[in-house]
Amino acid sequence: MTGDTPFSWRRALVTGGAGFLGSHLCEQLLDSGVEVDCADNLACGRRENIAQLQDRPGFRYVHGDVCDPECAERLPGPYDLVLHFACPASPTDYLRMPLQTLDVGSLGTRNALTIAERDGARFLLASTSEVYGDPLVHPQHEGYWGNVNPVGPRSVYDESKRFAEALVTAHAGTHGTDAGIVRLFNTYGPRMRAHDGRAVPTFICQALAGEPLTVTGDGSQTRSLCFVDDTVDGILRVAASKSVRPVNIGGSDEITMADLARRVVALTGSRSPIAFVDRPVDDPGRRRPDTTLARELLGWSPQVPWEEGLKQTIAYFAARPPEPVPRPEDMAPQS
Ligand SMILES: NC(=O)c1ccc[n+]([C@@H]2O[C@H](COP(=O)([O-])OP(=O)(O)OC[C@H]3O[C@@H](n4cnc5c(N)ncnc54)[C@H](O)[C@@H]3O)[C@@H](O)[C@H]2O)c1
């Protein structure tokens, strides 16, 4: 299988491989001739995301929790690449699973690192722009330490990722692990869930249903969106590099949430109005990556224009039956 791969890896482990980004990574690796083990506990991923991969040679789905101490035994490898992407990533998910989110950043990251060290594999942690918190520096470069409220509601996610980054750095320093960190900014595209609470699927599904688009606060807060194909390309470039430094991967198109809602209304041809609702606590006001490092180190920059990315994402949701709205009792924090 490795004959025409542009990468030198033979077999990769993708934790969280049944999720949004993980499933695209599994697919891209397989397309590149790399065999893939996809490990997931389906806490917030879906088997349908990987259904088209199930019968492909070299693909294996392993159901399990990466926090499980016996995780390594269930994933014998050997791997030459470990992409650690398992983690609840949307606010609705990590607020519903606060303790599990902290566990997967700590225990899960440690187990995934152990597997990489066992096999001498390159390891890559999926970190996040949330390590910068509500940033006081704009745009955010990798040298910025961030502005995170350690006891705010978002801290379970932000601090889980910050701890995971510290763990990766300590393993690289003490064991010589070939480990990197990619700090991902907001990514969107097909295979997101309709009700995961992130702005793009929320707005698209509301517009398609003819419902008001619920913009939080006054809608002036910004995000810089990146289409999934560009993010996956950036992740694999960081993985293929020898970089031990964190690398930002994210879009250059900084947009207010109110403008994003207007773009979605225009592209869907919807007649939905925009409704302003309460803004979540500690919601970052501005967000844009400084991607100088990715450009200079990896030759990476986003290629997909926002109209094209949004059209593909709208087409994905338009072709699916509407997903049921979760009941309030299903959204309550789990112990
Ligand atoms: N999508 C983004 O915009 C974005 C931005 C920054 C960082 N990230 C990071 O990228 C990764 C993937 O994000 P995503 O958007 O694809 O989220 P996602 O929720 O779609 O995927 C996460 C996957 O991890 C799995 N998972 C969670 N806990 C697990 C555990 N203990 N054991 C095994 N599997 C587990 C889930 O079932 C799910 O399939 C996450 O680590 C996230 O923090 C994503």
The ligand as a Tripos MOL2 file, in Angstrom:
@<TRIPOS>MOLECULE
LIG
   44    48     1     0     0
SMALL
NO_CHARGES

@<TRIPOS>ATOM
      1 N1        -12.9880   21.3620   14.7160 N.am      1 LIG1
      2 C1        -12.3180   22.4130   15.1540 C.2       1 LIG1
      3 O1        -12.5880   23.5470   14.7170 O.2       1 LIG1
      4 C2        -11.2050   22.2550   16.1520 C.ar      1 LIG1
      5 C3        -10.5440   23.4180   16.5850 C.ar      1 LIG1
      6 C4         -9.5310   23.2750   17.5290 C.ar      1 LIG1
      7 C5         -9.1550   22.0280   17.9900 C.ar      1 LIG1
      8 N2         -9.8050   20.9250   17.5450 N.ar      1 LIG1
      9 C6         -9.4030   19.6240   18.0990 C.3       1 LIG1
     10 O2         -9.4160   18.6310   17.0810 O.3       1 LIG1
     11 C7         -9.8740   17.3980   17.6370 C.3       1 LIG1
     12 C8        -11.0730   16.9010   16.8450 C.3       1 LIG1
     13 O3        -12.1050   17.8780   16.8830 O.3       1 LIG1
     14 P1        -13.4640   17.6600   16.0870 P.3       1 LIG1
     15 O4        -13.9800   18.9810   15.7340 O.co2     1 LIG1
     16 O5        -13.2570   16.6390   15.0330 O.co2     1 LIG1
     17 O6        -14.3930   17.0810   17.2510 O.3       1 LIG1
     18 P2        -15.3700   15.8320   17.2600 P.3       1 LIG1
     19 O7        -16.1720   15.9140   18.5100 O.co2     1 LIG1
     20 O8        -16.1120   15.7240   15.9720 O.co2     1 LIG1
     21 O9        -14.3770   14.5960   17.3570 O.3       1 LIG1
     22 C9        -13.7710   14.1800   18.5640 C.3       1 LIG1
     23 C10       -13.7770   12.6680   18.5700 C.3       1 LIG1
     24 O10       -13.1170   12.2070   19.7570 O.3       1 LIG1
     25 C11       -13.8510   11.1020   20.2580 C.3       1 LIG1
     26 N3        -13.5330   10.9630   21.6850 N.ar      1 LIG1
     27 C12       -13.7930   11.8580   22.6850 C.ar      1 LIG1
     28 N4        -13.3320   11.3700   23.8520 N.ar      1 LIG1
     29 C13       -12.7830   10.1590   23.5920 C.ar      1 LIG1
     30 C14       -12.1390    9.1810   24.3860 C.ar      1 LIG1
     31 N5        -11.9700    9.3410   25.7170 N.pl3     1 LIG1
     32 N6        -11.6820    8.0440   23.7930 N.ar      1 LIG1
     33 C15       -11.8540    7.8500   22.4510 C.ar      1 LIG1
     34 N7        -12.4490    8.7540   21.6510 N.ar      1 LIG1
     35 C16       -12.9060    9.8950   22.2070 C.ar      1 LIG1
     36 C17       -15.2950   11.4670   19.9840 C.3       1 LIG1
     37 O11       -16.1920   10.3790   20.0250 O.3       1 LIG1
     38 C18       -15.1930   12.0820   18.5970 C.3       1 LIG1
     39 O12       -15.3270   11.1220   17.5890 O.3       1 LIG1
     40 C19       -10.1770   17.6430   19.1100 C.3       1 LIG1
     41 O13        -9.0680   17.2410   19.8820 O.3       1 LIG1
     42 C20       -10.3710   19.1390   19.1610 C.3       1 LIG1
     43 O14       -10.0570   19.6490   20.4290 O.3       1 LIG1
     44 C21       -10.8420   21.0030   16.6470 C.ar      1 LIG1
@<TRIPOS>BOND
     1     1     2 1
     2     2     3 2
     3     2     4 1
     4     4     5 ar
     5     4    44 ar
     6     5     6 ar
     7     6     7 ar
     8     7     8 ar
     9     8     9 1
    10     8    44 ar
    11     9    10 1
    12     9    42 1
    13    10    11 1
    14    11    12 1
    15    11    40 1
    16    12    13 1
    17    13    14 1
    18    14    15 2
    19    14    16 1
    20    14    17 1
    21    17    18 1
    22    18    19 2
    23    18    20 1
    24    18    21 1
    25    21    22 1
    26    22    23 1
    27    23    24 1
    28    23    38 1
    29    24    25 1
    30    25    26 1
    31    25    36 1
    32    26    27 ar
    33    26    35 ar
    34    27    28 ar
    35    28    29 ar
    36    29    30 ar
    37    29    35 ar
    38    30    31 1
    39    30    32 ar
    40    32    33 ar
    41    33    34 ar
    42    34    35 ar
    43    36    37 1
    44    36    38 1
    45    38    39 1
    46    40    41 1
    47    40    42 1
    48    42    43 1
@<TRIPOS>SUBSTRUCTURE
     1 LIG1         1 GROUP 0 **** ****
